[in-house]
Amino acid sequence: MSTEHSKIHPVPERLLDAKKVPPKPHIDSFEAYQKMYRKSIMEPEAFWGQLAKELLHWHKPFETVLSGGFDYGDIAWFPEGELNASYNCVDRHALANPDKVAIIYEGDEPGNDRTITYGELLRDVGRLANALKSYRLRKGDTVAIYMPMVPEAIIAFLACARLGIIHSVVFAGFSAEALRDRIRDASSKLVITADEGRRGGKTIHIKKIVDEALKECPTVEHVLVYQRTGSDVPFKSPRDLWWHEEIEKQRPYCPPEIVNSEDALFLLYTSGSTGKPKGILHTTAGYLLGAAITFKYVFDYHEGDVFGCMADIGWITGHTYIVYGSLCYGGTTVVFESTPIYPTPSRYWEVVAKHKITQFYTAPTAIRLLRRLGHQHVEGHDLSSLRVIGSVGEPINPEAWEWYNEVVGKGKCAVVDTYWQTETGSIVISPLPGAIPTKPGSATVPFFGVDPVILDPTSGEELHGNGVEGVLVFKQPWPSMARTVYNNHNRYLDTYLKPYKGYYYTGDGVGRDEDGYYWIRGRVDDVINVSGHRLSTAEIESALVAHDGVAEAAAIGVSHEITGQAVHAFVTLKARGENTEVKELVLQVQKGIGTFAAPKKIYLVPDLPKTRSGKIMRRVLRKVVAGESDQLGDLSTLADPSIIPTLINKVNQEQ
Ligand code: WTA
């Protein structure tokens, strides 16, 4: 690890020199961080109890801060408390400051933009919530949201939250089959969608995909369709309803349904080591508190700032930072519909300059892509509004970090490499802009209330001290952690709480260097991370095996310069499928999951390397693809070693 921590970047002068460029950071020294961190770990109840009162509006106050724990997964934060998430994200700010901009929309085509104030948002959310009520949707029902990146998607989130309806957002890049599975698992009664989406100048036929998915979704009673492009799309009355017609009928105020702190706020499906995606369930108060407090401290958000997160609302980053963190804290958030390179690779920087974005948040894959295209695309744009630039989704390599810092941040911004997961709800390891010196490639130190521990993966023993490597677990519950897997609490226990008793297990490998900084190594389970999108090998394999001609499939993650990892798959064909072409198999994965999951390479092989008990040895495949066939490791359990030279030949031929 010696090379890793050779370079330390101090907190940028500009952040500490509040006289020249206000504001003063919320936390402005390492000592201040340490003091607050210590309190959060030693006295979590006092720490979180006070913050929950400061950052959230309660309709009924709580008495207990935390009950339950990791043994049964019966964690409850603020259990007697009652509140409403949309009241916290909209009403209280609209009442205090109705003209403040809540949302800035930047459409796919430059020039197509608009803003929504908190006052307008309150009315928009009220109208939609009243429409939802008119379909007899009630607290505890689930609604699927399959929407492009338009402000109406946020209105849909909040209208559900207003009534205690559990939203289940499905990223609009998922295929009809993937959407169908998620609607069925959650028994959603309504789908909120759009006619079409626009991204990077291309049209996405969203409504058609929904229609395809709904062929096998008996629970869905209605489809509410927002007109994004106005094109002619299939429309099935009385099931389908137009958004604009429906809200026109409604009163713009809808009283919020006050819910318990632990009532569900939303479901978000994510991939794990096994085939079926899991509906990760987040509850109301703890999640909101985690979102708002990390928004405040990790992004050092101050009044008047404009927060620009480039993620899609279909992923947890969009949920927590574009929507809940930003709005719960009363901030101004950007909804960006396009891509970093449309119409040119300057798009991000035009958007930053135009809207005077102060905090900019994106993924390493976008940073690597823009770095490759050259710094000339960044130059000439006024990026002086930026104070904090963030990264999320996968480990960021030091070269990309340095480029981001120098070319985008001009050496004057805090770079925050934020580590977290769908399941953690909000950021758990990250620098704080005014307090933590950074090291390129390290997510640095734990956030308040997060107690990271490194375990030896085999013995499960805690590795104390610095300079250790192992798997990352957390020792104490924190407010925004997921509470269960929808309709499958045993799966929650088995995945997160049982692998190492007494801890929450992340599934990530990690190192702690000599200074106590954390370095996330990536997944140690069968999860592949492509451009920050989480995919499971099992999901890809089951999509492939669904093809008639396929006998068996093994998917692996292979490192890739831009996307971090890429999917490669090894496939054996059935005798009657011998004419199957690679093209068809790629299509098969696009159909089963979505285009973003398509394997970069598929090798058709006569057999897969298996143990004598029939388990596929993916480790061997990974080594073969990485060109490390001389380091295949222990092959004593391999059933048929003669397959190895065939695999090596096949891979060499195709590379
Ligand atoms: C990875 C995204 C290194 C990690 C918010 C984690 C990261 C998975 C980082 C969760 C980071 C996320 N450095 N790795 N800063 N951020 N990851 O659920 O492997 O889509 O377990 O949540 O992404 O992905 P998810």
Residues whose N, C-alpha, C, O or C-beta is under 5 A from the ligand:
A	BS01	WTA	I316 S391 V392 G393 E394 P395 I396 D417 T418 Y419 W420 Q421 T422 A443 T506 D508 I520 G522 R523 G532 R534
